[in-house]
């Protein structure tokens, strides 16, 4: 394992007067190399175990498993997720209300959702109108 100094030294160049200097891009590359090395060392020190054998055979497989899988939620799930996150802004003032609806823009279109009060008095997403 290289030390920080060894990594930095590999990115230094020498100016016309012979003094060592490092460009911003070289410094960024050195930092990335050090981060990658530290991450791999941490991986090797604390491998996830599946029973008695490692879950990942090497660091490259581990990194590949971390890549985000960008599955698109169905449109209805996205609408509900947004509605549930902003419901507090639209709650009715009248405590006797049993239903209410509100509109907002999601995925480039206007959406209207309906909420109903359950037996415990909580507002539950009912449907997209």
KOLTOR-759803 format. One record per residue (C-alpha): residue in three letters; chain; residue number from 0; x negated, y negated, z negated. Coordinates in steps of 0.1 Angstrom, whole numbers, plus 5000, padded with zeros to 4 digits. Example, Ala and Ser with C-alpha at 12.3 -4.5 7.8 and 13.67 -1.06 7.14 Angstrom:
2
resn	chain	resi	u	v	w
ALA	A	0	4877	5045	4922 .
SER	A	1	4863	5011	4929 .
END
This chain:
129
resn	chain	resi	u	v	w
UNK	A	0	5000	5000	5000 .
UNK	A	1	4986	4966	5010 .
UNK	A	2	4984	4938	4985 .
UNK	A	3	5000	4904	4992 .
UNK	A	4	4966	4890	4999 .
UNK	A	5	4957	4917	5024 .
UNK	A	6	4990	4911	5042 .
UNK	A	7	4985	4873	5043 .
UNK	A	8	4949	4876	5054 .
UNK	A	9	4960	4896	5084 .
UNK	A	10	4980	4866	5096 .
UNK	A	11	4954	4839	5091 .
UNK	A	12	4937	4823	5120 .
UNK	A	13	4907	4799	5119 .
UNK	A	14	4909	4763	5129 .
UNK	A	15	4882	4745	5150 .
UNK	A	16	4863	4737	5119 .
UNK	A	17	4864	4773	5107 .
UNK	A	18	4889	4768	5079 .
UNK	A	19	4915	4795	5076 .
UNK	A	20	4951	4785	5084 .
UNK	A	21	4984	4802	5088 .
UNK	A	22	5012	4791	5111 .
UNK	A	23	5048	4790	5098 .
UNK	A	24	5057	4820	5121 .
UNK	A	25	5027	4839	5107 .
UNK	A	26	5038	4832	5072 .
UNK	A	27	5073	4844	5080 .
UNK	A	28	5059	4876	5095 .
UNK	A	29	5037	4882	5064 .
UNK	A	30	5067	4877	5041 .
UNK	A	31	5088	4901	5062 .
UNK	A	32	5060	4927	5062 .
UNK	A	33	5056	4924	5024 .
UNK	A	34	5094	4926	5019 .
UNK	A	35	5096	4957	5041 .
UNK	A	36	5067	4973	5022 .
UNK	A	37	5083	4966	4988 .
UNK	A	38	5116	4979	5000 .
UNK	A	39	5101	5011	5012 .
UNK	A	40	5082	5015	4979 .
UNK	A	41	5114	5010	4960 .
UNK	A	42	5131	5036	4982 .
UNK	A	43	5104	5061	4976 .
UNK	A	44	5104	5055	4939 .
UNK	A	45	5141	5059	4934 .
UNK	A	46	5155	5082	4962 .
UNK	A	47	5192	5090	4960 .
UNK	A	48	5196	5126	4953 .
UNK	A	49	5223	5149	4967 .
UNK	A	50	5221	5178	4943 .
UNK	A	51	5184	5186	4941 .
UNK	A	52	5174	5175	4976 .
UNK	A	53	5170	5139	4988 .
UNK	A	54	5200	5124	5005 .
UNK	A	55	5177	5107	5030 .
UNK	A	56	5146	5124	5045 .
UNK	A	57	5128	5091	5052 .
UNK	A	58	5130	5054	5049 .
UNK	A	59	5141	5048	5085 .
UNK	A	60	5172	5071	5079 .
UNK	A	61	5180	5052	5047 .
UNK	A	62	5178	5018	5065 .
UNK	A	63	5201	5031	5093 .
UNK	A	64	5226	5042	5067 .
UNK	A	65	5227	5006	5054 .
UNK	A	66	5237	4990	5087 .
UNK	A	67	5272	4976	5084 .
UNK	A	68	5298	4995	5103 .
UNK	A	69	5320	4968	5117 .
UNK	A	70	5353	4985	5120 .
UNK	A	71	5381	4961	5128 .
UNK	A	72	5410	4963	5104 .
UNK	A	73	5444	4968	5120 .
UNK	A	74	5461	4934	5125 .
UNK	A	75	5487	4941	5099 .
UNK	A	76	5460	4949	5073 .
UNK	A	77	5442	4917	5081 .
UNK	A	78	5474	4896	5078 .
UNK	A	79	5482	4912	5044 .
UNK	A	80	5446	4907	5032 .
UNK	A	81	5448	4870	5040 .
UNK	A	82	5483	4866	5026 .
UNK	A	83	5473	4883	4993 .
UNK	A	84	5443	4860	4990 .
UNK	A	85	5463	4828	4994 .
UNK	A	86	5496	4837	4977 .
UNK	A	87	5490	4815	4947 .
UNK	A	88	5493	4784	4969 .
UNK	A	89	5528	4793	4979 .
UNK	A	90	5545	4807	4947 .
UNK	A	91	5580	4793	4942 .
UNK	A	92	5586	4770	4913 .
UNK	A	93	5620	4786	4905 .
UNK	A	94	5614	4816	4882 .
UNK	A	95	5648	4830	4893 .
UNK	A	96	5636	4835	4929 .
UNK	A	97	5633	4871	4939 .
UNK	A	98	5619	4866	4974 .
UNK	A	99	5599	4840	4993 .
UNK	A	100	5580	4837	5025 .
UNK	A	101	5553	4815	5038 .
UNK	A	102	5534	4810	5071 .
UNK	A	103	5497	4806	5079 .
UNK	A	104	5474	4810	5108 .
UNK	A	105	5453	4842	5112 .
UNK	A	106	5436	4857	5142 .
UNK	A	107	5446	4827	5162 .
UNK	A	108	5483	4831	5158 .
UNK	A	109	5509	4819	5132 .
UNK	A	110	5519	4846	5108 .
UNK	A	111	5549	4846	5084 .
UNK	A	112	5550	4871	5055 .
UNK	A	113	5576	4880	5030 .
UNK	A	114	5570	4887	4993 .
UNK	A	115	5595	4902	4968 .
UNK	A	116	5595	4903	4930 .
UNK	A	117	5592	4938	4915 .
UNK	A	118	5608	4949	4882 .
UNK	A	119	5578	4938	4863 .
UNK	A	120	5581	4903	4877 .
UNK	A	121	5551	4905	4900 .
UNK	A	122	5551	4894	4936 .
UNK	A	123	5546	4923	4960 .
UNK	A	124	5539	4920	4997 .
UNK	A	125	5570	4932	5015 .
UNK	A	126	5564	4927	5052 .
UNK	A	127	5553	4906	5080 .
UNK	A	128	5582	4887	5094 .
END
